[in-house]
Amino acid sequence: MPTEVTAEKIRQVCDGVWRDRAAILGTRGVTSGEEALVGAAYWRLCSAGRKPGRSIADCAPYLRELIRRYRAEARQAV
C-alpha cells in the first residue's frame, strides 16, 4: 500500500531531479525541458509512494522552484 509522501520527501525528490537534470533533459524526446523535469519529478513521487491521479497542489511550490531554477539556468546559457 502506498505511503503518504511528506513535504520533505517532495523536496528531496525535486532536488534529485535537479541533480539529474542533464540525463533527464538529454532523453526528453519532443517534450520541453520544463515538461521533462516535472514529469520526472511526478514519476519519482509515484515511485516514492504518491498515488497517481492525486492532486499535486502540495507539490506545487517545489515544482515551481524546479522550473524557476531551470529557467534561470537556461537564461544564463544564452
C-alpha positions in Angstrom: 0.0 0.0 0.0 1.4 3.4 -0.9 2.6 5.6 1.9 2.0 9.3 2.4 4.7 11.4 0.8 5.8 14.2 3.1 6.8 17.7 2.1 10.4 16.8 3.0 10.3 13.8 0.6 8.8 16.0 -2.2 11.7 18.5 -1.7 14.2 15.6 -1.8 12.7 14.2 -5.0 12.8 17.6 -6.7 16.4 18.2 -5.6 17.2 14.7 -7.0 15.6 15.7 -10.3 17.6 18.9 -10.4 20.8 16.9 -9.8 19.9 14.5 -12.6 18.7 17.2 -15.0 21.4 16.6 -17.6 20.4 13.0 -18.0 16.7 13.8 -17.9 16.9 16.6 -20.4 19.2 14.6 -22.7 16.5 11.9 -23.1 13.4 14.1 -23.2 12.3 13.5 -26.8 9.8 16.0 -28.0 8.8 17.4 -24.6 10.0 20.7 -23.4 12.7 20.9 -20.7 10.1 22.0 -18.1 7.7 19.1 -19.0 10.6 16.6 -18.8 11.7 17.8 -15.3 8.1 17.9 -13.9 7.4 14.6 -15.5 10.5 13.1 -13.9 9.5 14.6 -10.5 6.0 13.1 -10.8 7.3 9.7 -11.8 9.7 9.7 -8.8 7.0 10.9 -6.5 4.8 8.0 -7.6 7.7 5.6 -7.1 8.1 7.1 -3.6 4.5 6.2 -2.7 2.3 9.0 -4.0 -0.9 7.8 -5.6 -1.2 8.6 -9.3 -4.1 10.9 -10.0 -4.0 12.5 -6.6 -3.8 16.3 -6.5 -0.3 17.7 -6.7 -1.3 21.0 -5.0 1.1 20.2 -2.1 3.9 19.7 -4.6 3.3 23.0 -6.5 5.8 25.1 -4.6 8.6 22.6 -5.1 7.7 22.1 -8.8 7.6 25.9 -9.3 11.1 26.1 -7.8 12.4 23.4 -10.0 11.0 25.2 -13.1 12.4 28.6 -11.8 15.9 27.0 -11.4 15.6 25.5 -14.9 14.6 28.9 -16.5 17.3 30.8 -14.7 20.0 28.3 -15.9 18.6 28.5 -19.4 18.7 32.3 -19.4 22.4 32.2 -18.2 23.3 29.8 -21.1 22.1 32.3 -23.7 
